[in-house]
Every structure is written in C-alpha cells, then in structure tokens.
Amino acid sequence: MTTETHRILLIEDDTEYSDMLLERLGREGFATLSASTGSAGLILAESRQPSLILLDMKLPDTDGIHIHNALRHNPKTSVIPIIMITGMDMLPNVLDVVAAGLRTEPAFCKDEGTEALLQRIRRTIHSSGQDLLLTLNPHGQVLRKGHLIVDLKTRQFMFGNKSFPQLAPQRFFLLCALMRSDGPVSREKLLLDIWDETRDPKVVDVTIARLRRDFKNLRHVTIQTTRHGYALIVSPPH
C-alpha cells in the first residue's frame, strides 16, 4: 500500500501519546494532522479532508462518540473512515456494544501497541477505498468529464448545477475509472483495478447495469458497450 499521500488526522489530548504516534506515522510515510480537542478536530476534518481519522473516545471538551456522530452527519466528512481509540480499561464486549451503536468497528485499545494500530490503519484505508481513490485521481479531489463532475470525498456526482445521491462504493469506483479514460475501458482492466482477477468477470457487467440505472434520468450521460469494453459518453446539455 502506498502511504505517502495519505493524511491521518489524530484527535487526541494525551500529548505524550500523540507525539509518539505522530512521529511513528511520519516514519511510516503518512502525512499527519493533530488536534487536542474535539472542536478543533471537526474543523480540521472538514477543511483538510484526511484519508482517515484516529479519534480518542475521551476528550477535554466532549466525548469521542459525540465527535464521531458529528463527523458522520456532516456531508463533507461523512465518508472519511474513523478508528476510535481508547486508553480506558474497557472490556471487549463493552467496546463491541459501543461500536454497534456507532455502526463502526470496535475501538482500538492503546495497550495493543503501535504495530497493531498501524496494521489496523492500513487495513481500514484499503477496505474503505481510500487507496483506490488515490489511484483513480492522485492529484485532486474532483474528476470532470464535460458537464459531469464527481467529488472524490463525498462520492457524489453532479451534472451542471444538479446534484445526485451518493453512489454505492463499487459503482462509484467504476464511474471514476470510466471518467479517467478518453475511450473504452476493457472489462479485464476494470476487474483488475476495482476488484481482483479472482472475481467472476460478470461482476463488471452487473455493476455497469446498476450504474446505468443511476443515470436513467440523466439523458446526457450514457455508458456504451463496445467491442473493446465500456465507454462513458457525456454530451453537452442543449
């Protein structure tokens, strides 16, 4: 996994732990941001758009659960993956209950060690699609093709001034792959870039069909099937 362009935001008030972790993240190739309060963390998350947020469950101005919910309800931060971290002595089943209420993974206990946290960070970045986003467009947060615009952070697309709902992950990645190409993209390349070579190639066709349904009310955007694969056609509005 390439880490040099991934930015991690740490929201943590324990300066000793924060300094140690930020130094280690830097050595691992991550860019870092930090905030010692929840309110400062919310501002940084929205303005700097990190690839992942490490969020302490206990903060001086509020608790991590409140910040987690605020991040999830803000459209500008709702898709940023979050790992809750805690130094509190909590039983695993308590952490599971908290995670279930937040619809997130169990909180990470600091006493599990930095190596385990780094593994968790890499796994979460990969599973959330952040690696693929960097591959699809490493130099910016927006893709454009004609009047079609895709926001890589919110995973929403616009045509002209009209916004459309957030796409499901695989359809979103498929749309981005088609937008980056000036011509058709083969089924094999789409399968390798978005899924992997072990998957049934029919998954590409099924996802294309679902993406076409997403565009059914947008006559200026079509996905054509060619002998070389699939091509995204964006025609100007009349």
Secondary structure, 3 states (H helix, E strand, C coil): CCCCCCEEEEECCCHHHHHHHHHHHHHCCCEEEEECCHHHHHHHHHHHCCCEEEEECECCCCEHHHHHHHHHHCCCCCCCCEEEEECCCCCHHHHHHHHHHHCCCCCEEHHHCHHHHHHHHHHHHHHCCHHHHHHHCCCCCEEEECCEEEECCCCEEEECCEECCCCCHHHHHHHHHHHCCCCCECHHHHHHHHCCCCCCCHHHHHHHHHHHHHCCCCCCEEEEEECCEEEEEECCCC
